[in-house]
Amino acid sequence: MLTKSMFAIALATALLGLCVPAGAKDFLYVPGVNYLSIVDCDTDTVVKTVEYNDYVIGCSPSFDGKYFYINGWRNVYVVDTRTDTIVDTLTFWSDLSRVNVVCSPAPSVDGNSLYMIWSVVKKKLNVPRLTVPPWQFVIYDLKKKEVTKSFDVPWNTTAIIPIEKDPEHVILMSQDILKFNVKTGKYTKIKGQLHPEEGQPMLNNLIIWVNWAPTSDSGIFPSPAYGSDGSLTYILIDRKTGNLKTVTGEDVNVYYSLICSPDGKYVYGCMDEVYKVDLATGKTVAKALAPRGTTYAEALTSDGKKLYTGPSGNDIMVWDTATLKYIGFIPLKHDGIVMSRISK
Amino acid sequence: MKRNRLKGVNRKAKRLEEREVFGMGLDQIDVIWDQPVGCTSIFDTGWETNPRPATPMGNCAPSARDFTSCAGPCWWPAQTPDSMTNFYGFQNQCLAIERDWRNLNFAIKIK
């Protein structure tokens, strides 16, 4: 009996170790206009800035947290989080092949590839006409440093969610929500938005922010979808299995993006206010006006006690998750629209 | 009677079948459909307009915080520089719009 208990304790300790590396500290990686700001979550101060020359629209950490990918419309920058330096710049734009990286890049689960959505306009030399193919799902091999595959995807595919237990598939957040095979390019609709299931309302969804962290994450991608009947649906995608669940909101709060608490019980939303919603009931349990104004992205500390909303303007607001009490703000030297938390 | 679409049989004819953008004329439906016209799933920009009963009323507040993020493929391209193509690099004029907005009297086109 004692042996069994000891085994259980050892197993629990090992699992916890997988969740939070021993002695790891939380940092916010906030890439914005021309600078990446790195914030120490213990002191809530910027401890380092990394310079580049770009307007950043997306970001994502790798699954092991060792790399942080940030992208402007034309380039992807690879940041080594151990040294906090840019170790590679991937440029896809040329005058004749105008490639825009539409949304945040998504690293594959094995870390070998980077998935991206591209909007491409091809120009013919000395001919005043352009060719506009459909948007592309692109697989970029990070070791070979080349695009190895690309597939047509529907317009307005703006987020990629890799599935941890099924690396052959990703979830694409598009006009509808799709399960996409990265080997064949085939996809199936798992939830209609522009083309809803019979009897269901059309759903409007601004899917730009995939707020997640490599460790101590809920494992759920939450997304707010607004129905043509005036409803709010929380779309919850299990990042491990790709399974989709929905919760109807009791109140129609207005969000840019959402993040789930590490235990998956609550969802926090931000725009001009911050909200805390119980996912068991869809009820708003706390809300507060954001004193610094609109914010786009969210992050939580590993212990789930502090919520960060921002940037948008040149700051990030800090909140106590238990009460949604405003703690203060972290000034930045730049605007931005995305951020991630990495523990190291 | 269903009308079958003509298909090109040689290279020149097939080239004509490509969807091509000759300009931004409204009569060219492909231009409208093929351009990235919005971020949301049903192209309803401005969906977040929030009729609050109290401050802040209306849209996001303060709106300056939204300025640079609206410089992409959608939202209000007439009011903000198009940072994808026409004014790529305009952000060098102002790192933070609320603080540096005076530097943006005119967006400078950078080649």
Interface residues (C-beta under 8 A of the other chain):
Chain A: V33 N34 Y35 N53 D54 Y55 I57 W73 R74 R98 N100 V102 S119 V121 P128 R129 L130 T131 V132 P133 W135 W155 N156 T158 S174 Q175 D176 Q193 L194 M202 L203 N204 N205 L206 I207 I208 A225 Y226 V254 Y256 M271 D272 L289 G293 T294 T295 Y296 S312 G313 N314 L332 K333 H334 D335 I337
Chain B: E18 R19 E20 V21 F22 D30 W33 D34 Q35 P36 G38 C39 T40 S41 I42 F43 D44 W47 E48 N50 P56 C60 A61 P62 A64 R65 D66 T68 S69 A71 G72 P73 S83 M84 T85 Y88 G89 F90 Q91 N92 C94 L95 A96 I97 E98 R99
